[in-house]
Amino acid sequence: MDELRELALQAFQQRTFSPVKGIVGYHFLQLSADGHDYILYESLISEDDLPNILKHANNIHPSITFFQIRTDRAQSIQITRAGFLHLATLMGLDPQVLYLIAHDYDGYHHLGEADNTATDFLGTSRFSLIWNRRPQSQSTVALVLVRRDSPFPELLHLANTYRNHLANPHILPFLAIVYIVRVFDRSVAQDLEKIHYVEARTGYGPNNPVSPSTRFNIHDISNWLKEIGALQAYFANKHRQLDIVRQIIPSIAQGNIQNHQDPLCMALPTIEDIARTLNGYITYLEERSKTLVSILFALLTHEDAAASADLAEASKRDSSAMKAITILTMAFLPATFFATLFALPTLQWNQDRIIQRRFWVYWAFTIPATAMVFGLWGGMLKTRRVWRWLGQRWAQHQTRDEKRV
């Protein structure tokens, strides 16, 4: 076990931290002695204040303390490494948990010896929750590492709702599974709205009639494909997170095996049923989104073919226009030729001798210049062919050399 802790500390050195001291979110909830009142306190504190606050965390009344630490887009923890390790030591966390933190593990993990100082870790796509229980003081101290979305104030609202059960040693994992189920309920409703929107725009389904001749914008279809494709990834993640919920429920039930009348244990079957139903509905939406993606690809192919047909038609019109221009040019060529010819000073139409002595100069320059233009054009075409042939020969030569090697 000590070897695993040493390896965890080594792996933790790879995790990045803020080079300067950071700010920590502090959330504290305590039940009064008579159980009818409570204290709720929230503030932002410097990491230097953490030791002093932890000294007063051993309350004689049931309480729960959250320390919220954010991470940036690069998953760098926004306090110093020394400050984080000092906090973990003061909380009494098992060093094995540092390995899970270093690699952003998901799932529920119970670490440490089978005693009262065990450390629990819960990793989700939104946050990591690390805590240990202090049975002597009936207090729980939890560390929340925000990965993507902060669970506050939702998590604190749930803690306040279940404040009469703060003395229960399984209050935190219970709050976590309730939080996940509630968040996914709202998220699935939003996902369904996105699917409904795309179905209505594309005419998919009996309740969304759209004319067969309706044309769609390729840009819109691409955006819909991105949205539905992202939903499929979210659905897979939701399945994974609900597996965590199903993993936590038995651990809570086993921890209260001697007290089946515990209110939290009595609520577990309902939560498990909700999670099972939610998981089945997510599977249904997943299949629905797959069908919608197939339809969007078919529409994209259809619109691409239609765009190609339009392009061919436009090219045909351009070709017809070029033919018209060519014909018009040909129609004016004789007139242009004769106009130029009659304007030559070497042709005197009002005299008895029309063709003058130097008329040959005109042809002496015209014929060679015309031949030179056609020669340059043919030479350019031939040069391209020569370079293309040389390139092919060079590629064949290189291929033969590689085969010999």
Helices and strands as residue ranges (DSSP letters): H 2-12, E 23-31, E 38-46, G 47-49, H 50-55, E 63-70, H 81-91, H 97-102, E 107-111, E 119-123, E 127-134, E 139-146, H 154-161, G 163-165, H 171-202, H 218-255, H 263-343, H 359-404
